[in-house]
Amino acid sequence: MSVLASFLLASALAVAPPPPTLPAPALPPPAQETLLEIPPELRHLLQQRVVRRSQSEPERLQRLVHLMFDSDGLALQYGASDTHSVAESFATRRINCLSFTLMFVALARQVGLTARAQEVGQALAWYEHDGLGYSYGHVNVQVRMDGRVVTVDLDSSVLVDRRGPRTIPDTRLFAHYYNNRATELMAVGDNAQARAYFVQALRVDPKLVDAWNNLGLLEAREGALNAAAADYTQALMLDPQYASAMSNAFNLYRRMGDDARASQMLVRLQQVRVRDPFHQYTLGMEAERNGDYASAIRDYNSAIGLYPDAHQFHFALARVAFLSGNSALADRELRLARSLGPPGDQQRYQAKLESLQRLRQANRQ
């Protein structure tokens, strides 16, 4: 009897399904005080390559830039999803605008420069993944030296807000770090870890609108629709003009079958978008991709009317004007783009302008 019982028990155990694999618990995000820590080897490099070889603040700034990017220095490489602490950036040699800002602020202070992070209120920088739109802000560095202010930016091509950048405390920069990491984790499906980072971002700075908006995306992805709605509501309480949260809330209300709130949010969104040069520019890009140059010219003109100093807008209008055969408009807009753009872009626009002039002369012959 005991043998049979043992056999039956063994048989039952043999055919029983394995226990479900539980997701690994989320690890706590790194502490704030670790994000700006400089590894000893990097401190030594700073002492050897920057401090000992430079006397003035401008020279230290220049040597610091060379150390970070030259092939005989750190040779840092850009990666959109490479949000790292200073130590991680040093180990991987990869950065994005957030990692760059963390690293440059830390290293500049280490060599005696007065450096603070700057936040751009709105930037034309976003992407989609799995049908979700992730909103990205932009940060760079302000350095004060010799009675003047210098902005150091990893990406001069980013189209920034009309209001310009504003300096922020380190805690705000840390909140951006946690929010960035959370969106990267959400993009690869690690929702539990992403939530831990969103929670940390909002613990550090409860007024970080991007974090509320992106947390709403996470809640919606997981089916917690009421929680997502509350997150979007909080984002819009902090910034009533925040178009990304309006767009996400509109889609959420439609998903919930709440047509009344969806209609109200759509009206609010349209009122904001008609005054938003970034949205008008995006409409122009879409029309241009579709070969609808007349609509693209109209939309780019609308963007310029709202933000006349954006050299990217003028260059886009010049491009579609040329494609549509309006060489006079293309010539004028290229000149404006060249006059408004930074030195690197001025050279590029000058080359485009000269190519356009050569083509016009060839057509006249």
C-alpha positions as CSV (number, residue, x, y, z in Angstrom):
1,M,0.0,0.0,0.0
2,S,2.8,2.4,0.9
3,V,4.6,1.6,-2.3
4,L,1.5,2.2,-4.4
5,A,0.8,5.5,-2.6
6,S,4.4,6.6,-3.2
7,F,4.0,5.7,-6.9
8,L,0.8,7.6,-7.3
9,L,2.2,10.6,-5.5
10,A,5.3,10.5,-7.7
11,S,3.1,10.3,-10.8
12,A,1.0,13.2,-9.7
13,L,4.1,15.3,-9.1
14,A,5.5,14.3,-12.5
15,V,2.6,15.7,-14.5
16,A,1.9,18.8,-12.4
17,P,2.5,22.1,-14.2
18,P,5.5,24.1,-13.1
19,P,4.7,27.0,-10.8
20,P,4.3,30.3,-12.6
21,T,7.4,32.5,-13.0
22,L,6.9,35.6,-11.0
23,P,8.4,38.9,-12.2
24,A,11.5,39.9,-10.4
25,P,10.8,42.7,-7.8
26,A,11.7,46.1,-8.9
27,L,15.1,47.3,-7.7
28,P,15.2,50.7,-6.0
29,P,16.5,53.5,-8.2
30,P,20.0,54.9,-7.4
31,A,20.0,57.5,-4.7
32,Q,20.2,61.1,-5.7
33,E,23.6,61.7,-4.1
34,T,25.2,59.0,-6.3
35,L,24.2,60.6,-9.7
36,L,26.9,63.2,-9.7
37,E,29.6,61.2,-8.1
38,I,32.9,61.3,-10.0
39,P,34.9,58.1,-10.1
40,P,38.6,58.4,-8.8
41,E,40.0,57.6,-12.3
42,L,38.0,60.4,-13.8
43,R,39.0,62.8,-11.1
44,H,42.6,62.0,-11.9
45,L,42.0,62.7,-15.6
46,L,40.5,66.1,-14.7
47,Q,43.4,67.1,-12.6
48,Q,45.9,66.0,-15.3
49,R,44.1,67.2,-18.4
50,V,42.2,70.3,-17.3
51,V,43.3,71.8,-13.9
52,R,47.0,71.6,-14.3
53,R,47.1,72.8,-17.9
54,S,44.8,75.8,-17.7
55,Q,44.9,79.0,-15.8
56,S,41.7,80.9,-16.9
57,E,38.1,79.8,-16.7
58,P,37.5,79.9,-20.5
59,E,40.6,77.7,-21.0
60,R,39.3,75.2,-18.5
61,L,35.9,75.1,-20.2
62,Q,37.6,74.5,-23.5
63,R,39.8,71.7,-22.2
64,L,36.9,70.1,-20.5
65,V,34.9,69.9,-23.7
66,H,38.0,68.4,-25.5
67,L,38.5,65.9,-22.7
68,M,34.9,64.7,-23.0
69,F,34.7,64.3,-26.7
70,D,38.2,64.0,-28.3
71,S,39.5,60.6,-29.4
72,D,42.4,60.9,-26.9
73,G,40.0,61.8,-24.1
74,L,36.8,60.1,-23.1
75,A,35.5,60.0,-26.7
76,L,31.9,60.0,-25.5
77,Q,29.3,58.7,-28.0
78,Y,25.6,59.7,-28.2
79,G,22.7,57.3,-27.7
80,A,19.1,58.4,-27.3
81,S,18.4,55.9,-24.6
82,D,21.6,56.2,-22.7
83,T,20.4,57.9,-19.5
84,H,23.3,57.4,-17.1
85,S,24.8,58.7,-13.9
86,V,28.2,60.3,-14.2
87,A,29.9,57.0,-13.2
88,E,27.9,55.0,-15.7
89,S,28.6,57.5,-18.5
90,F,32.3,57.2,-17.7
91,A,32.2,53.4,-17.7
92,T,30.1,53.1,-20.9
93,R,31.4,56.2,-22.8
94,R,27.8,56.7,-23.9
95,I,25.5,59.7,-23.1
96,N,22.3,61.4,-24.1
97,C,21.4,65.1,-23.4
98,L,20.5,64.2,-19.8
99,S,23.6,62.2,-19.1
100,F,25.7,64.9,-20.8
101,T,24.2,67.5,-18.5
102,L,24.8,65.5,-15.4
103,M,28.4,64.8,-16.3
104,F,29.2,68.3,-17.5
105,V,27.8,69.9,-14.4
106,A,29.7,67.6,-12.1
107,L,33.0,67.9,-14.0
108,A,32.7,71.7,-14.5
109,R,32.2,72.2,-10.8
110,Q,35.1,69.9,-10.0
111,V,37.5,72.1,-12.1
112,G,36.2,75.3,-10.4
113,L,33.6,76.5,-12.9
114,T,30.1,77.7,-11.9
115,A,27.8,75.4,-13.7
116,R,24.0,74.7,-13.4
117,A,21.6,72.7,-15.4
118,Q,19.1,74.4,-17.7
119,E,15.7,73.1,-18.7
120,V,14.1,73.9,-22.0
121,G,10.3,74.3,-21.5
122,Q,9.4,72.7,-24.8
123,A,11.6,71.0,-27.4
124,L,10.8,69.4,-30.7
125,A,12.1,66.0,-29.6
126,W,9.8,63.0,-29.1
127,Y,9.3,59.5,-30.5
128,E,6.8,56.7,-30.7
129,H,7.2,53.1,-29.5
130,D,4.5,50.4,-29.7
131,G,1.9,53.0,-30.5
132,L,2.7,55.2,-27.5
133,G,4.1,58.7,-27.8
134,Y,6.8,59.6,-25.2
135,S,7.3,63.2,-24.5
136,Y,10.9,64.3,-24.0
137,G,12.1,67.6,-22.7
138,H,15.6,68.9,-23.2
139,V,18.3,70.0,-20.8
140,N,21.7,71.6,-21.2
141,V,24.3,73.4,-19.1
142,Q,24.8,77.1,-18.1
143,V,28.4,78.1,-17.2
144,R,29.1,81.5,-15.7
145,M,32.6,82.8,-16.0
146,D,34.3,86.1,-16.4
147,G,31.1,88.0,-16.0
148,R,29.3,86.3,-18.9
149,V,27.0,83.3,-19.4
150,V,27.8,80.4,-21.8
151,T,25.3,77.7,-22.7
152,V,26.9,74.3,-23.4
153,D,24.6,71.9,-25.3
154,L,25.1,68.4,-26.5
155,D,22.8,68.9,-29.5
156,S,22.6,72.3,-31.2
157,S,20.1,71.0,-33.6
158,V,17.3,70.7,-31.0
159,L,14.6,73.2,-31.6
160,V,14.0,74.8,-28.2
161,D,11.1,76.8,-26.7
162,R,10.6,80.4,-27.6
163,R,10.9,81.3,-24.0
164,G,14.5,79.9,-23.9
165,P,16.1,77.8,-21.2
166,R,15.8,78.4,-17.4
167,T,18.2,77.2,-14.8
168,I,17.0,74.5,-12.4
169,P,18.2,73.1,-9.1
170,D,20.0,69.8,-9.0
171,T,16.9,68.1,-7.5
172,R,14.9,69.0,-10.7
173,L,17.7,67.5,-12.8
174,F,17.7,64.3,-10.8
175,A,13.9,64.1,-11.3
176,H,14.5,64.3,-15.0
177,Y,17.0,61.5,-14.7
178,Y,14.5,59.2,-13.0
179,N,11.8,60.1,-15.5
180,N,14.0,59.4,-18.4
181,R,15.1,56.1,-17.1
182,A,11.5,55.2,-16.4
183,T,10.4,55.9,-20.0
184,E,13.4,53.8,-21.3
185,L,12.4,50.9,-19.1
186,M,8.7,51.2,-20.1
187,A,9.8,51.2,-23.8
188,V,11.3,47.7,-23.3
189,G,8.4,46.4,-21.3
190,D,9.9,46.5,-17.8
191,N,6.8,48.2,-16.3
192,A,7.5,47.3,-12.7
193,Q,11.0,48.9,-12.8
194,A,9.6,51.8,-14.8
195,R,7.0,52.5,-12.1
196,A,9.7,52.5,-9.4
197,Y,11.6,55.2,-11.3
198,F,8.4,57.3,-12.0
199,V,7.6,57.2,-8.3
200,Q,11.1,58.3,-7.4
201,A,10.9,61.1,-10.0
202,L,7.7,62.4,-8.4
203,R,9.1,62.0,-4.9
204,V,12.0,64.2,-5.8
205,D,9.9,66.7,-7.7
206,P,6.1,66.4,-7.5
207,K,5.7,69.2,-10.0
208,L,7.5,67.4,-12.9
209,V,4.7,67.4,-15.5
210,D,6.5,65.0,-17.8
211,A,6.6,62.4,-15.1
212,W,2.9,62.6,-14.4
213,N,2.1,62.4,-18.1
214,N,4.4,59.4,-18.7
215,L,3.1,57.6,-15.6
216,G,-0.4,58.0,-17.1
217,L,0.9,56.2,-20.1
218,L,2.1,53.4,-17.9
219,E,-1.2,53.1,-16.1
220,A,-3.1,53.1,-19.4
221,R,-0.8,50.4,-20.8
222,E,-1.5,48.2,-17.7
223,G,-5.3,48.8,-17.9
224,A,-5.6,51.1,-14.9
225,L,-7.6,53.6,-16.8
226,N,-9.0,55.6,-13.8
227,A,-5.4,56.0,-12.4
228,A,-4.2,57.1,-15.8
229,A,-7.0,59.7,-16.0
230,A,-6.0,61.0,-12.6
231,D,-2.3,61.3,-13.7
232,Y,-3.3,63.3,-16.8
233,T,-5.5,65.5,-14.7
234,Q,-2.6,66.2,-12.3
235,A,-0.3,67.0,-15.3
236,L,-2.8,69.5,-16.6
237,M,-3.4,71.1,-13.2
238,L,0.4,71.8,-13.2
239,D,0.5,72.9,-16.8
240,P,-3.0,73.6,-18.4
241,Q,-1.3,74.1,-21.8
242,Y,0.5,70.8,-21.9
243,A,-0.5,69.4,-25.2
244,S,1.0,65.9,-24.7
245,A,-1.2,65.2,-21.7
246,M,-4.2,66.6,-23.5
247,S,-3.6,64.2,-26.4
248,N,-3.1,61.3,-24.1
249,A,-6.2,62.2,-22.0
250,F,-8.3,62.5,-25.2
251,N,-7.3,59.0,-26.4
252,L,-7.9,57.6,-22.9
253,Y,-11.4,59.1,-22.6
254,R,-12.3,57.6,-26.0
255,R,-11.0,54.2,-24.8
256,M,-13.1,54.5,-21.7
257,G,-16.2,55.4,-23.8
258,D,-16.5,58.8,-22.2
259,D,-17.4,60.8,-25.3
260,A,-18.3,64.0,-23.4
261,R,-14.9,64.3,-21.7
262,A,-13.2,63.2,-24.9
263,S,-14.9,66.0,-26.9
264,Q,-14.1,68.6,-24.2
265,M,-10.4,67.6,-24.2
266,L,-10.3,67.7,-28.0
267,V,-11.5,71.3,-28.0
268,R,-8.8,72.2,-25.5
269,L,-6.2,70.4,-27.5
270,Q,-7.1,72.1,-30.7
271,Q,-7.1,75.5,-29.1
272,V,-3.5,74.9,-27.8
273,R,-2.3,73.4,-31.1
274,V,-3.4,76.3,-33.2
275,R,-1.0,78.5,-31.2
276,D,1.8,76.0,-31.0
277,P,4.6,76.5,-33.6
278,F,5.9,73.1,-32.9
279,H,2.6,71.5,-33.9
280,Q,2.3,73.6,-37.0
281,Y,5.9,72.6,-38.0
282,T,5.0,68.9,-37.4
283,L,1.9,69.3,-39.7
284,G,4.2,70.8,-42.3
285,M,6.6,67.8,-42.0
286,E,3.8,65.4,-42.5
287,A,2.4,67.3,-45.5
288,E,5.9,67.4,-47.0
289,R,6.4,63.7,-46.6
290,N,3.1,63.1,-48.4
291,G,4.2,65.4,-51.3
292,D,1.5,68.0,-50.5
293,Y,3.8,71.0,-50.8
294,A,1.1,73.6,-50.8
295,S,-0.1,72.5,-47.4
296,A,3.5,72.2,-46.2
297,I,4.2,75.8,-47.2
298,R,1.0,76.9,-45.4
299,D,1.9,75.0,-42.2
300,Y,5.6,76.1,-42.2
301,N,4.4,79.7,-42.7
302,S,2.1,79.3,-39.7
303,A,5.0,78.0,-37.6
304,I,7.2,80.9,-38.6
305,G,4.4,83.4,-37.8
306,L,4.3,82.0,-34.3
307,Y,8.1,81.6,-33.9
308,P,9.9,83.7,-36.4
309,D,13.4,83.2,-35.0
310,A,13.5,79.4,-35.5
311,H,16.0,78.9,-38.3
312,Q,14.8,75.2,-38.7
313,F,11.4,76.5,-39.7
314,H,12.8,78.8,-42.4
315,F,15.0,76.0,-43.8
316,A,12.0,73.7,-44.0
317,L,10.0,76.3,-45.8
318,A,13.0,76.9,-48.2
319,R,13.1,73.2,-48.9
320,V,9.5,72.8,-49.9
321,A,9.5,76.0,-51.8
322,F,12.4,74.7,-53.9
323,L,10.6,71.3,-54.3
324,S,7.5,73.2,-55.5
325,G,9.4,75.3,-58.0
326,N,9.3,78.6,-56.1
327,S,13.0,79.5,-56.2
328,A,12.5,83.1,-55.1
329,L,10.9,82.0,-51.8
330,A,13.4,79.2,-51.4
331,D,16.2,81.8,-51.8
332,R,14.7,84.2,-49.3
333,E,14.1,81.5,-46.7
334,L,17.5,80.0,-47.0
335,R,19.0,83.4,-46.4
336,L,16.9,83.8,-43.3
337,A,17.8,80.4,-42.0
338,R,21.5,81.2,-42.5
339,S,21.2,84.5,-40.7
340,L,19.4,82.9,-37.7
341,G,21.2,79.6,-37.4
342,P,24.3,78.9,-35.3
343,P,27.7,78.9,-37.0
344,G,27.7,75.2,-38.0
345,D,24.2,75.5,-39.5
346,Q,25.1,78.8,-41.2
347,Q,27.8,77.0,-43.2
348,R,25.3,74.3,-44.1
349,Y,22.7,76.8,-45.2
350,Q,25.3,78.8,-47.1
351,A,26.2,75.6,-49.1
352,K,22.5,75.0,-49.8
353,L,22.1,78.6,-50.9
354,E,25.0,78.4,-53.3
355,S,23.7,75.1,-54.7
356,L,20.3,76.8,-55.3
357,Q,22.0,79.7,-57.0
358,R,24.0,77.4,-59.3
359,L,20.9,75.5,-60.2
360,R,19.1,78.8,-61.0
361,Q,21.9,79.9,-63.2
362,A,21.9,76.6,-65.0
363,N,18.2,76.8,-65.7
364,R,18.7,80.3,-67.2
365,Q,21.3,79.1,-69.7
